[in-house]
Amino acid sequence: MKRPKLSRDSALRRCIGLVSLLFFSGCLIDRIGGAFTEQPEALGQKAAPATKKLIDQAFDGIDPARLVDHHTHIIAIGTSVKDAFVNAKMRSGINLERLKFLIYTSAADVRNLDNADQEYLARLVRLARGSRSQGKYRILAFDKHYKPDGTVDLTKTNMYVPNQYVVELARQYADVFLPVISVHPYRRDAIEELEKWAQAGVKYLKWLPNAMGMDPAAPAVEPFYRKMKEHNMILLSHSGEEQAVEADEDQELGNPLRLRKPLDLGIRVIIAHAASLGSCADLDSGSGKKADCFELFLRLMDEAKYRGLVFGEISAMLQFNRMPGPISTLLKRQDLHPRLVNGSDYPLPAINALIRTRSLASDGFITSDERSALNEIYDYNPLLFDFVLKRTVRHPETKQKLAASVFMENPGLE
C-alpha cells in the first residue's frame, strides 16, 4: 500500500517528536545555532592573512560614515527590559517554537536565560563594534498582534520589544544603533503612538504583517499612513513567506502587492527580504492565481510610478531556503542596485545551519578560498560575516556583484 504524503503541517508535527531530543542537548543546539568559538575582539590578531585580505576587500568603496544595516533585531524577554516578552510557547514545552527560540538564543550567544536581555545586548554591541569600520545598525522594536477591533491577541503575539527600549538603546549606544519603532495600525492609540515617536525624531517604522496580523492594504489603515506621510516616515515591512516566527494563518498578509496602498499614498516603503520566499496571490490579475512573491516584488520595483518610493532590502537572501534564484536575479539587475539596501536580520546570520558556504562555493557564488576565509570570519564575528559574504558573492556566470551603494545610506531614504 502506498504511504500517503504528509501535509506540510503534519510533517512539521511529526518532526517535533524527533527534534524534541535536541532540547536536551546544548551541544546539538549550538551546532545548528551558534557554532562560533572565538571572540570578535581577537579577529584582528588571530585571523589568517587571507581572511584579513577578504575583509579589506569587502570595505573597498565603502564610506564608513555611511555604512548601515537596516534590519537588526533586538530580542528581550523581560529579564531586565520592562514589559518585553516572548510567547509562552517559546519558553516551555516540546514544540517547534521553543526549538526555534533555543536556536536563536544560541546564535546570539545567550547562555543564561535568566540574564537574556543583558547578554543579548552585550553580544550585539561587541559584534557591532568588532569591525574596523563598524557602521550603524537600525535596531527593531516589535509590536504585539492586534485584532481588527483594536484589541490585543497575546496568543498570536510572538514577541514584544517596546519602542521605548530601542529608542533608549539608540541614545545609549549612539555610535552603533539607530532606532526603528513598531506600531500596529489596528491598536486604538496607533496614531498617538506614531505621533509621539515621530516628534522624538524617529524616522523608521517596522512591520511583520504575517506575524503581527495587519493587512497593509486595509482601507482602515489609511489615516495611519497619512500621519506617516505628514512626518515623512519610512516603512520597513517584511514581505513574502515568514518562517522565523509563527505566522502560518496569516502568510498572505506578507504579499508585496498589499504594499501598493502605502506606496499610492506616497509613503516610502522598504520591502524586507525582497519578498524572496514563498508564493503569493497575484492580486493584480483578479483571478487569485498564485505567483512567486519575488516576481511580484520585481513588478513593484519596475513600475515607474513607484520610483523613489519602493526599495528592496536584501537580508536573508543567502539563506539556503531562498537560494539561488532571487539573489542571482538581483546580482544581474544592476539597474535596481540604486534602490536596494542591506540588512543582516541578525541574529539569523549567526545560525550556522542557515547559510551554507559549501553550497555557495559549489554553485559558483564564492570560491573555495573565499569560503575558508568566510568560515573563519563567522567563527569570530557572525555579523561581520554577513556583510563580507554579501560583498563577496558574485553571479556564477556574469561575475556581477552587489554595488557598494547597497551597503551605505541611500540618498532616497534620507
C-alpha positions as CSV (number, residue, x, y, z in Angstrom):
1,M,0.0,0.0,0.0
2,K,1.4,3.4,-1.0
3,R,2.1,5.6,2.0
4,P,0.1,8.9,1.9
5,K,2.0,12.1,1.5
6,L,2.0,14.2,4.7
7,S,0.9,17.8,4.5
8,R,3.4,20.5,5.5
9,D,1.8,21.0,8.9
10,S,1.6,17.2,9.5
11,A,5.2,16.8,8.6
12,L,6.2,19.6,11.0
13,R,4.3,18.0,13.8
14,R,6.0,14.7,13.2
15,C,9.3,16.4,13.1
16,I,8.6,17.9,16.5
17,G,8.7,14.5,18.1
18,L,12.1,13.8,16.6
19,V,13.7,17.2,17.1
20,S,12.5,17.5,20.7
21,L,15.5,15.4,21.6
22,L,17.6,18.4,20.7
23,F,16.1,20.3,23.7
24,F,18.2,18.1,26.0
25,S,21.5,18.6,24.1
26,G,23.0,22.1,24.2
27,C,25.8,20.8,22.0
28,L,23.4,19.9,19.2
29,I,21.6,23.2,19.5
30,D,24.9,25.0,19.2
31,R,25.9,23.0,16.1
32,I,22.7,24.3,14.5
33,G,22.7,27.7,16.1
34,G,25.8,29.5,17.4
35,A,28.7,27.3,16.1
36,F,31.3,30.0,16.7
37,T,34.2,29.5,19.2
38,E,36.2,32.8,19.1
39,Q,35.6,36.3,20.4
40,P,35.1,39.2,18.0
41,E,38.0,41.3,19.5
42,A,40.5,38.6,18.6
43,L,39.8,38.6,14.9
44,G,42.4,41.3,14.0
45,Q,45.2,39.4,15.8
46,K,44.4,35.8,15.2
47,A,42.8,35.6,11.7
48,A,44.7,34.2,8.7
49,P,46.2,36.8,6.3
50,A,43.8,35.6,3.6
51,T,40.9,36.3,5.9
52,K,42.1,39.8,6.7
53,K,42.6,40.4,3.0
54,L,39.0,39.4,2.2
55,I,37.7,41.7,4.9
56,D,39.8,44.6,3.5
57,Q,38.4,43.9,0.0
58,A,34.8,44.0,1.4
59,F,35.3,47.5,2.6
60,D,36.7,48.8,-0.7
61,G,34.4,51.6,-1.9
62,I,32.6,51.8,1.4
63,D,32.4,55.1,3.3
64,P,32.4,54.0,7.0
65,A,30.4,57.1,7.9
66,R,27.5,56.0,5.6
67,L,27.7,52.2,6.3
68,V,24.3,51.0,7.6
69,D,22.4,47.8,8.4
70,H,18.7,48.3,8.1
71,H,17.5,45.2,9.8
72,T,18.9,44.2,13.2
73,H,16.7,42.5,15.7
74,I,16.6,43.3,19.4
75,I,15.4,40.3,21.5
76,A,14.3,40.9,25.0
77,I,12.2,38.5,27.2
78,G,11.7,40.6,30.3
79,T,14.7,39.7,32.4
80,S,15.7,43.4,32.6
81,V,13.6,45.1,30.0
82,K,10.2,46.3,31.3
83,D,7.2,44.9,29.5
84,A,9.2,42.9,27.0
85,F,8.3,39.2,26.5
86,V,8.2,36.3,24.1
87,N,5.3,33.9,23.6
88,A,5.0,31.3,26.4
89,K,5.4,28.5,23.8
90,M,9.0,29.7,23.2
91,R,9.8,29.2,26.9
92,S,8.2,25.8,27.8
93,G,7.0,22.5,26.4
94,I,8.2,20.5,23.5
95,N,7.2,22.3,20.3
96,L,8.7,23.8,17.2
97,E,8.6,27.4,18.5
98,R,10.6,26.5,21.6
99,L,13.2,24.8,19.5
100,K,13.5,27.9,17.3
101,F,13.9,30.1,20.4
102,L,16.7,27.9,21.7
103,I,18.5,28.1,18.4
104,Y,18.1,31.9,18.3
105,T,19.5,32.3,21.8
106,S,22.4,30.1,20.9
107,A,23.1,32.1,17.8
108,A,23.0,35.3,19.9
109,D,25.4,33.7,22.4
110,V,22.9,33.9,25.3
111,R,24.0,31.3,27.8
112,N,21.8,32.2,30.8
113,L,18.1,32.8,30.1
114,D,17.7,34.5,33.5
115,N,20.0,37.2,32.1
116,A,18.9,37.0,28.5
117,D,18.2,40.7,27.8
118,Q,21.6,41.8,29.1
119,E,23.5,39.0,27.4
120,Y,21.8,39.6,24.0
121,L,22.6,43.3,24.1
122,A,26.2,42.9,25.2
123,R,26.9,40.4,22.5
124,L,25.3,42.6,19.8
125,V,27.3,45.6,20.9
126,R,30.5,43.7,20.8
127,L,29.8,42.4,17.3
128,A,28.8,45.8,16.0
129,R,32.0,47.4,17.5
130,G,34.1,44.5,16.4
131,S,34.7,45.7,12.9
132,R,37.3,48.1,11.7
133,S,34.5,50.2,10.0
134,Q,31.6,49.4,12.3
135,G,28.8,51.5,10.7
136,K,25.3,51.9,12.2
137,Y,22.6,49.3,12.8
138,R,18.9,50.0,12.7
139,I,17.6,48.1,15.7
140,L,13.9,47.0,15.6
141,A,11.1,47.3,18.1
142,F,8.4,44.6,17.6
143,D,4.7,45.3,18.4
144,K,2.1,42.9,19.6
145,H,-0.5,41.1,17.4
146,Y,-3.8,43.1,17.3
147,K,-7.3,42.2,16.0
148,P,-9.2,44.5,13.6
149,D,-11.3,45.7,16.6
150,G,-8.1,47.1,18.2
151,T,-7.8,44.5,21.0
152,V,-4.5,42.7,21.5
153,D,-4.2,39.0,20.9
154,L,-1.5,37.7,23.1
155,T,-1.9,34.1,21.9
156,K,-0.7,35.2,18.5
157,T,1.9,37.6,19.8
158,N,5.3,36.0,19.1
159,M,7.3,38.7,21.0
160,Y,7.1,42.2,22.2
161,V,10.0,44.6,22.1
162,P,8.8,48.1,23.3
163,N,9.6,51.2,21.3
164,Q,10.9,52.9,24.4
165,Y,13.6,50.3,24.7
166,V,15.1,50.6,21.2
167,V,15.0,54.4,21.4
168,E,16.8,54.3,24.7
169,L,19.4,51.9,23.3
170,A,20.0,54.2,20.3
171,R,20.6,57.0,22.7
172,Q,22.9,55.0,24.9
173,Y,24.9,53.4,22.1
174,A,24.7,56.2,19.6
175,D,27.9,55.1,17.9
176,V,26.3,51.9,16.6
177,F,22.5,52.0,16.9
178,L,19.6,53.8,15.2
179,P,16.0,53.3,16.4
180,V,13.2,51.7,14.4
181,I,9.8,51.8,16.2
182,S,7.0,49.3,15.6
183,V,3.4,50.4,15.9
184,H,0.5,48.2,14.9
185,P,-2.0,50.3,12.9
186,Y,-5.0,48.5,14.5
187,R,-4.3,49.4,18.1
188,R,-6.6,52.1,19.4
189,D,-3.8,54.5,20.2
190,A,-1.8,53.8,17.0
191,I,-1.8,57.4,15.6
192,E,-0.9,58.8,19.1
193,E,1.9,56.4,19.5
194,L,3.2,57.1,16.0
195,E,3.0,60.9,16.6
196,K,4.9,60.5,19.9
197,W,7.9,58.9,18.3
198,A,7.8,61.0,15.1
199,Q,8.0,64.1,17.3
200,A,11.0,62.5,19.1
201,G,12.8,62.3,15.7
202,V,12.3,58.6,14.9
203,K,12.1,58.1,11.1
204,Y,11.6,54.4,10.5
205,L,8.7,52.0,11.3
206,K,8.9,48.2,11.2
207,W,6.1,45.8,10.4
208,L,5.9,42.0,10.1
209,P,2.3,41.7,8.8
210,N,2.3,37.8,8.7
211,A,3.1,37.6,12.4
212,M,1.5,40.8,13.7
213,G,-1.8,40.3,11.9
214,M,-2.1,43.6,10.0
215,D,-3.3,44.0,6.4
216,P,-1.2,46.7,4.8
217,A,-3.9,47.1,2.1
218,A,-6.8,47.6,4.5
219,P,-8.7,50.9,4.0
220,A,-8.9,51.4,7.8
221,V,-5.1,51.9,7.8
222,E,-5.2,55.0,5.6
223,P,-5.3,57.5,8.5
224,F,-2.2,55.9,9.9
225,Y,-0.4,56.2,6.5
226,R,-1.4,59.8,6.3
227,K,0.2,60.5,9.7
228,M,3.3,58.7,8.5
229,K,3.3,60.9,5.3
230,E,2.9,64.0,7.4
231,H,6.1,63.2,9.3
232,N,7.9,61.8,6.2
233,M,8.4,58.4,7.8
234,I,9.6,55.3,6.1
235,L,8.0,51.8,6.4
236,L,10.2,48.8,6.6
237,S,7.9,45.8,6.0
238,H,8.5,42.1,5.8
239,S,7.3,40.6,2.6
240,G,7.0,37.1,1.3
241,E,6.6,33.9,3.5
242,E,7.6,34.1,7.1
243,Q,9.3,31.2,8.8
244,A,11.4,32.7,11.6
245,V,8.3,33.1,13.8
246,E,4.9,31.5,13.8
247,A,2.7,33.1,11.0
248,D,1.0,30.2,9.1
249,E,-2.5,31.6,9.5
250,D,-1.7,35.0,8.0
251,Q,1.0,34.3,5.4
252,E,-1.0,36.1,2.7
253,L,-0.6,39.4,4.6
254,G,3.1,39.3,3.5
255,N,2.1,39.7,-0.1
256,P,4.2,42.6,-1.5
257,L,1.3,43.7,-3.7
258,R,-0.6,44.7,-0.4
259,L,2.0,47.4,-0.1
260,R,0.5,49.3,-3.1
261,K,-1.7,51.1,-0.6
262,P,1.1,53.0,1.3
263,L,3.0,53.5,-2.0
264,D,0.0,55.0,-3.6
265,L,-0.3,57.4,-0.7
266,G,3.3,58.5,-1.2
267,I,4.9,56.5,1.7
268,R,8.4,55.3,1.1
269,V,8.5,51.5,1.6
270,I,11.4,49.2,2.1
271,I,10.4,45.6,1.2
272,A,12.4,43.4,3.6
273,H,14.0,40.3,2.1
274,A,12.8,41.5,-1.3
275,A,9.9,39.0,-0.8
276,S,12.3,36.3,-1.7
277,L,10.4,33.3,-0.2
278,G,7.1,31.7,-0.9
279,S,4.1,32.1,-3.2
280,C,1.6,35.0,-3.1
281,A,-1.7,35.7,-4.7
282,D,-1.4,37.8,-7.8
283,L,-3.8,40.5,-6.6
284,D,-3.4,42.5,-9.8
285,S,-4.8,39.7,-12.0
286,G,-8.2,39.5,-10.3
287,S,-8.1,35.7,-10.6
288,G,-6.4,34.9,-7.3
289,K,-3.8,32.7,-9.0
290,K,-0.5,32.2,-7.2
291,A,2.8,33.7,-8.3
292,D,6.3,33.8,-6.9
293,C,6.4,36.5,-4.2
294,F,9.7,37.7,-5.5
295,E,8.3,38.2,-9.0
296,L,5.6,40.4,-7.5
297,F,8.3,42.4,-5.7
298,L,10.1,42.9,-9.0
299,R,6.8,44.1,-10.6
300,L,6.6,46.8,-8.0
301,M,10.2,47.8,-8.4
302,D,9.7,48.0,-12.2
303,E,6.7,50.3,-12.1
304,A,7.7,53.9,-13.0
305,K,5.2,55.4,-10.7
306,Y,6.9,53.9,-7.7
307,R,10.4,55.2,-8.5
308,G,11.7,56.9,-5.4
309,L,9.1,55.2,-3.2
310,V,9.8,51.5,-3.2
311,F,13.1,50.0,-2.1
312,G,14.3,46.4,-1.7
313,E,16.2,45.0,1.3
314,I,18.4,42.0,0.9
315,S,18.5,40.4,4.3
316,A,18.2,36.6,4.5
317,M,18.5,36.2,0.7
318,L,21.6,34.0,1.0
319,Q,19.9,31.5,3.4
320,F,19.8,28.1,1.8
321,N,16.0,28.0,1.6
322,R,15.9,31.2,-0.6
323,M,18.8,30.2,-2.9
324,P,19.7,30.6,-5.7
325,G,17.0,32.4,-7.8
326,P,16.3,35.8,-6.2
327,I,19.9,36.7,-5.4
328,S,21.0,35.6,-8.8
329,T,18.4,37.9,-10.3
330,L,19.4,40.9,-8.2
331,L,23.1,40.4,-8.9
332,K,22.3,40.7,-12.6
333,R,19.8,43.5,-12.2
334,Q,22.4,46.3,-11.8
335,D,19.6,48.8,-12.6
336,L,17.9,48.0,-9.3
337,H,21.0,48.4,-7.1
338,P,20.4,52.2,-6.5
339,R,17.1,51.1,-4.8
340,L,18.5,48.2,-2.8
341,V,19.6,48.4,0.8
342,N,21.4,46.0,3.1
343,G,20.1,44.3,6.3
344,S,21.5,41.4,8.3
345,D,18.3,40.2,10.0
346,Y,20.6,39.4,13.0
347,P,20.7,37.0,14.8
348,L,19.7,34.9,11.8
349,P,23.2,35.1,10.1
350,A,24.7,33.6,13.3
351,I,22.6,30.5,12.9
352,N,25.1,28.0,11.5
353,A,22.6,25.9,9.6
354,L,21.0,28.7,7.6
355,I,23.9,29.9,5.4
356,R,25.7,27.1,3.7
357,T,29.0,28.3,2.4
358,R,29.8,24.9,0.9
359,S,26.8,25.2,-1.4
360,L,27.7,28.8,-2.2
361,A,31.1,27.7,-3.3
362,S,30.0,24.6,-5.3
363,D,27.4,26.8,-7.1
364,G,30.0,29.4,-8.0
365,F,28.9,32.3,-5.9
366,I,32.2,32.3,-4.0
367,T,35.5,30.5,-4.4
368,S,36.7,27.7,-2.1
369,D,39.4,30.0,-0.7
370,E,36.8,32.7,0.0
371,R,34.7,30.1,1.7
372,S,37.5,29.2,4.1
373,A,38.0,32.9,4.9
374,L,34.3,33.5,5.4
375,N,34.0,30.5,7.7
376,E,36.8,31.9,9.8
377,I,35.1,35.3,10.0
378,Y,31.9,33.6,11.2
379,D,33.9,32.0,13.9
380,Y,34.8,35.4,15.3
381,N,32.0,37.7,14.3
382,P,28.8,36.4,12.5
383,L,27.6,40.0,12.0
384,L,30.8,40.9,10.1
385,F,30.5,37.5,8.3
386,D,27.1,38.5,6.9
387,F,28.5,41.8,5.5
388,V,31.7,40.3,4.0
389,L,29.7,37.5,2.4
390,K,27.3,39.8,0.7
391,R,30.2,42.0,-0.5
392,T,31.9,38.8,-1.9
393,V,29.2,36.9,-3.7
394,R,29.1,37.2,-7.4
395,H,26.8,35.8,-10.1
396,P,28.2,32.4,-11.2
397,E,28.1,33.3,-14.9
398,T,28.3,37.1,-15.3
399,K,30.5,37.6,-12.1
400,Q,28.4,40.7,-11.3
401,K,28.4,41.8,-7.6
402,L,26.2,43.9,-5.5
403,A,27.2,47.6,-5.7
404,A,28.9,49.2,-2.8
405,S,26.0,51.7,-2.6
406,V,23.7,48.9,-1.4
407,F,25.5,48.9,1.9
408,M,25.5,52.6,2.6
409,E,22.9,55.2,3.4
410,N,20.6,55.6,0.4
411,P,20.0,59.2,-0.7
412,G,16.4,58.3,-1.5
413,L,15.8,57.4,2.2
414,E,17.3,60.5,3.8
